[in-house]
């Protein structure tokens, strides 16, 4: 996981196997930077209070996180990782 800049914002880029995911970089619960968290299956765990978010949707999956974070469309072209608009 790493922080990247796209759309004028700092975002989280995560890789799981051959898939790439881009989400908001900050936890919606306690402003923890998610790049300092842990990947657990298809979830990112916040380093501050262990709330979790689904990498694919940004949905909060474990308390104390209840509000989702934005997940963005991602496309890989060669060695470039392209970030599209937030998913609906």
CORCORMO-V114672 format. One record per residue. RES is the residue in one small letter. PHI is phi in radians with two decimals (999 if undefined). Layout:
((RES;PHI) (RES;PHI))
This chain:
((x;999) (x;-2.73) (x;-1.53) (x;-2.34) (x;-1.90) (x;-2.69) (x;0.99) (x;1.27) (x;-2.24) (x;-1.55) (x;-2.17) (x;-1.66) (x;-1.88) (x;-2.19) (x;-2.18) (x;-2.30) (x;1.14) (x;-1.68) (x;-1.76) (x;-2.01) (x;-2.34) (x;-2.23) (x;-2.40) (x;-0.96) (x;-1.57) (x;-2.13) (x;-1.06) (x;-1.31) (x;-1.58) (x;-2.37) (x;1.04) (x;-1.41) (x;-1.36) (x;-1.22) (x;-1.16) (x;-1.63) (x;-1.51) (x;-2.24) (x;-1.44) (x;-2.25) (x;1.08) (x;-1.75) (x;-2.23) (x;-1.89) (x;-1.81) (x;-1.14) (x;-1.29) (x;-1.53) (x;-2.30) (x;1.17) (x;-1.11) (x;-2.26) (x;-2.35) (x;-1.26) (x;-1.09) (x;-1.39) (x;-2.17) (x;1.44) (x;-1.13) (x;-1.21) (x;-2.08) (x;-2.64) (x;-1.08) (x;-1.52) (x;-1.28) (x;-2.18) (x;-1.57) (x;-1.25) (x;-1.99) (x;-1.31) (x;-1.95) (x;-1.94) (x;-1.22) (x;-2.30) (x;-2.39) (x;-1.83) (x;-2.21) (x;1.13) (x;-1.76) (x;-1.64) (x;-1.91) (x;-1.75) (x;-1.87) (x;-1.69) (x;-1.17) (x;-1.07) (x;-1.25) (x;-1.42))
